[in-house]
Amino acid sequence: MNKYWEAFINGYQGYASYLWNEITHPTFHSYFYWLILVSVFFFLLEWFRPWRVDQPRFRKDFWLDVFYMFFNFFLFSLVIYNAASEVVVTFINQAILRFSGVDIQALNPMNGWPMWSILLTGFIVRDFIQWWVHRLLHRSSWLWEFHKVHHSVEQMGFAAQLRYHWMENVVYRSIEYIPLALLGIGLYDFFVIHIFTLAVGHFNHSNISVPGWVSAGVVGMLIGIVVSFQLLDVHVVEVNTLIGHLGVILLCVIGSAVLLGPVMRKLFNSPEMHIWHHAYDLPQDRKYGVNFGLTLAIWDYLFRTDYIPYDGRDIKLGFPGVEDFPKTFIRQNMHGYFKDKKPVE
């Protein structure tokens, strides 16, 4: 028991020190400032190029969602989750080691792999697991009550991505841990994966619309930067001049726009697709939801949960009964505990 209490205290103190250092000593790897940078970027896009032009710039519950962003990204981890997860990780590792003799933290099947392949594998596996967890949140009447917090958004915007009940952190991370740990990835998020999925999540919820070739070009730019500067153990070309770097990046942008542009919305989630996930009205045969992809859209097309009947720019958002759903942060995060559990309607 002492070891679990020690893990709890170490997790709490370690994350508190980490967060304070993040804020007071910003670096390129500071999640706190990346969250602000990515959020400001999409806020400006919404401000100057809105998809729903009649929606207020500061939409309904904008500031509530901004608070949710920082709470779910940082404060929840500081107060509860990080310390508690240290206990869970310690318990699972000890249990598996005791009964099987296998140390899943030490057993890494991807030892020796280049960093780009580890990150790519981790990203795909994590997104696939999250897709199934997301379906579970809709299919289980108990978990749906918690997930209603996210679906209580009635005017969509980038900050809505992180409006969700704190219990979702527990559900997602608990289910993610073992399969990712068996791959040697563990519960932690790689910096690149975390920031990339944060940006795509902001994009999916944003009040913007861009052609597929534009979003493909952005992906190409990221690939070009990695290739040109030989990041993440990528050693394809070697350039030593500014013109050379710009040339490689430009070629990747053009190539990605041409090759991925036509299929970009089949591969990655988008505002046009995700808006239907938040639709108030869905067909009776889709009552448990549609378009569950968090970052990748391909899972929905593979498992036939995709649904984009027409341009959903101005559809009503929410769920039956959203009008009476709690409006404040405290009441929303108490929801699911003191309310009758009802199936999705």
Secondary structure, DSSP 4 states (H G I P E B T S, - for coil): -HHHHHHHHHHHHHHHHHHHHHHHS--TT-HHHHHHHHHHHHHHHHHHS-SSTTS-SS-TTHHHHHHHHHIIIIIHIIIIIHHHHHHHHHHHHHHHHHHH---TTT--TTTT--HHHHHHHHHHHHHHHHHHHHHHHHH-HHHHHHHHHHHT-SS--GGGGG---THHHHHHHHHHHHHHHHTT--SSPPHHHHHHHHHHHHHHHSS----HHHHHHHHHHHHHHHHHTT-TT--S----SHHHHHHHHHHHHHHHHHHHGGGHHHHB--HHHHHHHTBS---GGGTT-S---SSBSHHHHHTT-----S--TT--BS-TTGGGS--SHHHHHHTTTSS------
